[in-house]
């Protein structure tokens, strides 16, 4: 599986500190390299954010899955994510 940033998610991601960006990338690579990456994801009830989310420490990655691609829709700290 591969991932792509959609909409404002790349801007949100680039505003994060470099060490957080590296940690998020590392976790995404780990999750997506497994045989079933959705085992690490939580299903969201508010589909405005996306269908699933990954948790990386205090940060959240909201995404949808389409074919073999994870489309990242929102990246942010957990306190700001669901506002």
N, C-alpha and C positions, 0 to 999 in steps of 0.2 A: 504494500500500500504506500501511497505517497500523499503529501499534503500540499495545499495551496492556500494562500491568504486571500480573502475576498473582502471587498469594500474597505471600511476603515480599520480592519483588523491589523493590517501591516503598519499603519500609523500608530495604533495603540501599542503594538509590539515594539516598535522602534523607540518609543518614549520610555520604555522600561530600562532600568540600569543594565549595563552590559553583562554582569554576572548572572542576573535573573534571566536575560535572554539566552545565555549559554545553557543555563540549567533547563529552561523550557525546551530548547532545541534537543538537548540530550534526552530528556524524558519522552518527547514526541518520537524521536528515532527509536527509542526502546519500545514504546507502546506499539508503534506501527510495524516493527520488525517481528513481533510475536505472531503466532499462528492465528490468534483471534483477538485483535486489538480492542474490540468493544467490551471484552471482559474487564478492562481497566476503566471503562467509561461509565458514567451514570446517565440514565435516561432523564431528560428534563421534562417538566410538566408545562412550562411556558415556552411554547415553540417560537415565540418572537426572537428569542436568543439563539435558538438552534435546537436540534433534536437531542444532542448529547453534550456532555462536558467531561473534560479531563481535569483532574486536580493535580497541581504541581506545587506543593507547599501551600503558601497562602494565595497562590494565583490560580485562576480558572481559565480554561480554553473551551469556549462554546463552539460546536461544529455540527455540520451535517455530513452524512456519508452518501456519495453518489458514485455508483459503479465501484471502482477501485481507488477512489480519491476521497480524502478527508478535506472538506472545505471549511477552513477556519473562519468563523464569522465574528468572534469577539474574543479579546484577550485582555485580562485585567486582574487587579487585586480583588479578593473576595468581597471586601467591604464596598467596592464600587460596582461590582459585576451586575447585581440584580436590581439596580435602581432604575 
